[in-house]
Amino acid sequence: MRRTLTLVLIAILTVGSIYALVIYIRMDGFSFAWILNFLLMLFVVIFTGALKSPLSSSYYNEKRWEQKGQVYERLGINFFRKLLVWIGWEKVIRKSNPVEKNTKALMNLHYTTKKSELDHVIILFIVLGFNVFVAFKFGFLKSLSLLILNVLLNLYPIFLQRYNRPRIERALNLSKRG
């Protein structure tokens, strides 16, 4: 009961915060798109953390069409990874969540990729809804900042998690054998 109440409270705070954002910042500008993405990241991370799901759905398994990550490589995932290093994101993440070479750490990293992917999928769809609304209300050009930020801040991070997870699984299998 307490967890349900917590999740409902987080949802209410999220909706209230987004409502305030819509009231005080024009929806057709870059600042709205930027703040919306980071506001959603804050609340979605808290929500999925409180949810405490084991994330055992087959959705998270590598699909045949992913071709061992080749599809993501064609879509520029290696450039995106370099971009994360260049802007310093990789250093920040590794400082707060270092990668260790033991089975328990690999299992945690594997779960973290699933949770991160879920967070970004949720945000992707919410921002996509705002994107469609802004495109219809203000025009496609005014919705470009929402679209571009959604691709950079949500779609490519999803690709990155799906690209990395099979590699982590292989390392995890080797770790369990050895």
N, C-alpha and C positions, 0 to 999 in steps of 0.2 A: 504494500500500500504506500509506503514511504517513497519507494523508487518511482512509482507511478505519479505521485504528487510532485516529486522533483522534476520529472520529465515534463509534466504539464506546466509547471512554473517556468521552466526553461523555455518552452514553446511560447508561453504568454509574453515573457520578457523579450524574446526574439521578435515576435510580431509587433509589440509595442515599440521596440527600438527601430524597426524598419519603418513603421508608421511615422515616427518622429523624423526619420531620415527623409522620407518622401515629402513631409510637410515643410522641412527647413532647407532642403537642398534640391535644386532643379534636377529632375530625373534624366534630362537629356545632356548632362555634362560629364566630363571625365571624373570630377571629384565624387559625384554620386556613385559611379561605377566602382571607383577605388574603395570608397568607404563601405559600400554594400558588400563587396567581396570580403573585406577584412572583418566587418561586423558579423557576417555569416560564418566566417571561419571561427571566430571566437565562440559563437553560440553553438555551432555544429560540433566542434571539438568537445565542448562541455556536455552537450546532449549525448553524443555517442559514447563518451567516457562514462556517463551516468547509466547508459543503457547496458553496458557490460556484456555485450553479446559475444559468444564464442566465434562468430563469423565463420561458420563451417559450411556455408552454402557452396554448391558446386560452381556457382558464378565465379568464384575466386580461382578456380583451376585454370591452367593454361589450356586454351582452345586450339584446335588443329589449325584454324585459319591464322593464328598468330605466328605460325612458322618459326618457333623458337626465337621470337623477337625480331625477325627480319622485317616484318611489316612496320614495326615501330622505328627501326633503323631507317627505312625508306621514308618515314614521315618526319625524320629529323631529330629523333630522340637523343642521339649523341651530341648534336649541337645544343640541345636544351640542357643536357647534363653539363656541358662545358660552360654554358651561360650561368648555371647555378653556382659553379665553382668561381667564375669570374665576378659575380655580384657578391660573393661571400656567403651564400646561403648554406653551402655544403659545410663550411667551417663552423657556422653557428649550430647546425644540426648535429654534427659530430661532437661538438663540445658538450651539448646537453644530452646526447644519446650516442656515446661512443660504440663502435663496432668491436666486439671482442671475439676471440676465436675459440668459443666453447659452445656446446650444444644448447645450453639454456639461453645464452645470448642470441644465438641464431634463431631459436624458437620465438623469442621475444621480437626480434627484427622481422621475422616472417609474419607474425600477428600484426605488428605495427604497419607493415605494408598494406594489409587488408583494411585496417582501421583508417589509414590515411586515404586509401582509395574510396572507401565508403564516404568519408567526410567530403572529398572532392566531388563525388558523384551527386550527393545531395545538393551541394552548393551549385554545381553545374546546372542542374535542372531548375533550381530556384532563380538563378541569374538568367537562365534562358527564358523563363517566364517573363521576367522584367524586360529582357531584350526584345521579345516579341511585342510586348505592350508598348514600349518606347518607340519601336519601329513603326507601329501602326498609328500611334498618337502624334509623334513628332517627325517621323520619316526615318528611312533607313540610315542616312548619314549621321543623324543624331544618336543612333543606337550603336554606332561602330565602336565606341569606347567600351560599352558593355560586352560586345562580341569579342573584341580583341583581348580584353582582360580575362574574359571567361575562358578563352582558348589558352592563354598563357598561365593563368593562375589555377585553372581547374582541369581542362582537358589534357594538357601535357603532363601535369602531375599524375593523372590517372594512367596515362600511357607509361610513365616512368615506373609506377608501382607494378604494373602488369609486365613490364620489361624485366624488372629486377627480381620479382618473386620466384620465377622458375630457377634462377641462378642461386637464390638463397635456399630453395628446396634441394637443389643438387648438393650444395655445401652441407646442408643439414643431414642429408642421407649419408654423405661421406663421414661426417662427424659421428653419426650414430654407429656406423660400421667400425670405425677406427677407435 
